[in-house]
Amino acid sequence: MLAHSPPLPLIIDHSGVDGHDITAEDEERITLALQHRERVRRIRVDMPAPNLQRPILAIDDGFPMLEYLVLVSPDKHPIGLVLPEMFRAPNLRHLLLLNFAFSIGSPLRYL
């Protein structure tokens, strides 16, 4: 469907309901939307850390329009987060990472 839609900006917004459940179909939709890097303006994903792995791997390149990135894990203890090395978002204005710990080598230092 996205391949045939007008090139409007995309907003990816997933907040788990009932204990942050996410279906395989939800994961697939998020991953497919992330493939349209030049259109993604906002990303907000709230899901358990193991489920975040696939969407995080999909942000492995430049997102020229991305202004807002929020990743939330409901886990009570911070877990490791490694963003792909090629992740770039030159227009990023809002960044929120909740319940994550990331290393100094993270590409976030270059934003």
N, C-alpha and C positions, 0 to 999 in steps of 0.2 A: 504494500500500500504506500509506503513512504517513497518508493521509487517513482510513483506516478502522481505524487502530490506536488502542489506548488512549493517553491523553495522558501517557505516561511520558516522563521526561527523555531527550534524545537526546545521544549521544556520537558525534562525527564524528572518525574516526581513519583517516588514510590515510598510510601510509609506503610510498613507492615501493620496489619490489623490482627487482633486476637493473638497476641504473643509474637508479633513480628513474623508471621508466617509468610512465606513466599513460595509461589508455585514455580515449576519448571517453565511454564508459559510466561510468567512475569519476568523471569531471568532472561528468557529468549527475547522478549520484547525490548527490554532495556538494552541488551547487547546489540540488537538490530538498530535501535535508534542511535546508539553510540557510533555506529559505522558512518553516520552522516555528520562527521566532525565539523564540517564547514557551516552547519546549520544549528548546532547545539549551543544554546545560550545559557541554560540553567540545568544543573544536575543536583537533585536532592534524593538521596537514597538512605533509608533507615531500615537496616536488616542485620541479622546476626553475621558476625565476621566471616564464617565459612561461606556464606552465600554471597558475600561481597567480592570474593576472589575473582569470579568470572567477569563481572562488570569492571573491576579495577584493571584487569588484564586488557580490557577493550579500550582503555584510555591510553593507548601506547603511542600516540602521535600528537601532533598539534591540533588544538581546538581554538581556531582564530576568533570565534565569537563568544567563547565561554566567559561569562562574567560572574557566575555564582556557582560555587561547588560546596556541597554539604554532604559529608559522609558520616553516618551515625551508626554505631553498633550498640545494641542494648546490653552487651556484656558488661558485668560490673567491674571487671579488671581490665585495664588497658592491654590491648594486644598489639603485636607488631603490624605495622602497615608499611608496605614497600610499594611506592608508585612506580610504574614503568619508567625507565630511564629517558625515554623519548617523549614523555608527557610535557607539553608546553601549552600555556594558556596566557598569551600576552595581554589580554584584556580582563584578566581575572580581577574582580573588585571585592568579592566576598568569599572568604574561605573559613569553613568550620569543620573540624575533625573531632568528633566526640568519642572518647574511650579508645583512642589509638595512641600508640607510641611509634614514632618513626625515627630513623637514623639520620645522622648528619649528612649522609650520602644521598638523601632523598632529593629528587629533582625540584622539590619545592624551594630549595635555597636559590634556585635560578629564576624564580618568578618575579 
